[in-house]
Amino acid sequence: MPDFILNTDDNVYNPAEDSYLLADNLEIQEGQSVLEIGTGSGIVAMYASRLTDRITVTDINFDACELARRNFEDNGIDGIEILFGNLFEPVENRKFDVILFNTPYLPTEDDDVIDDTINYAFDGGVNGRKVIDLFLNEVGNHLNDGGIVQLIQSSLSGNQETLSMLDELGFIAEIKASEHFFFEDITLINAYKI
Ligand SMILES: C[S@@+](CC[C@H](N)C(=O)[O-])C[C@H]1O[C@@H](n2cnc3c(N)ncnc32)[C@H](O)[C@@H]1O
């Protein structure tokens, strides 16, 4: 259960085990700048706000931006910058010390696509990597030297692919935590920019 007042919305991802796997393992030092892509309800950013007051969040789902704003307000959390848009578009030319993303990682066939904004919460394309790969290809441009990326995905979307890609992009990456569910492991991957 969250330690925060949590408003929810049918069009926005409800915090679940993956959200808390990230929130419980944040590697943020006081004063560091943090970008959370895909904030949803804002739950991870609210935990991050206990560690730093320099937080920017984005979401491609406008309802999520609105819900996060309400949750920050109802919990008396000021100063989190909320930006609407796709991946790094809203933060062009900006860099951060820590970048967080609980990705939409579920392998999703065309028939399973939901014609509503909640679809953004889980739809990782047929192999689960549609958004993960786009994110990984760009994340280095927005990270300060010595910075860290913390990403959540599923074993169904290929942990090894992510680790190999990060290695090729010049990061040192590891699976930092994982939890087993019926048919998948949810994993937290930490990647350090050297
Ligand atoms: C699994 S949910 C995680 C939500 C929240 N961070 C949490 O942990 O509970 C993924 C979130 O990423 C957002 N998202 C998906 N694709 C995105 C993209 N290309 N750019 C920005 N946000 C995206 C979704 O709208 C959704 O809010």
The ligand as an ORCA input file, in Angstrom:
! r2SCAN-3c Opt
* xyz 0 1
  C       3.549      0.812    -16.708
  S       2.955      2.456    -16.688
  C       3.884      3.120    -15.302
  C       3.201      4.276    -14.606
  C       3.886      4.751    -13.312
  N       5.204      5.261    -13.578
  C       3.965      3.609    -12.311
  O       5.069      3.067    -12.141
  O       2.934      3.251    -11.720
  C       3.783      3.193    -18.097
  C       3.518      4.674    -18.257
  O       4.309      5.157    -19.358
  C       3.513      6.003    -20.171
  N       4.086      5.954    -21.513
  C       4.002      4.943    -22.414
  N       4.659      5.253    -23.546
  C       5.176      6.497    -23.351
  C       5.939      7.366    -24.165
  N       6.299      7.027    -25.413
  N       6.289      8.579    -23.675
  C       5.904      8.947    -22.415
  N       5.175      8.155    -21.605
  C       4.820      6.943    -22.057
  C       2.110      5.445    -20.054
  O       1.120      6.376    -20.401
  C       2.077      5.029    -18.582
  O       1.646      6.080    -17.766
*
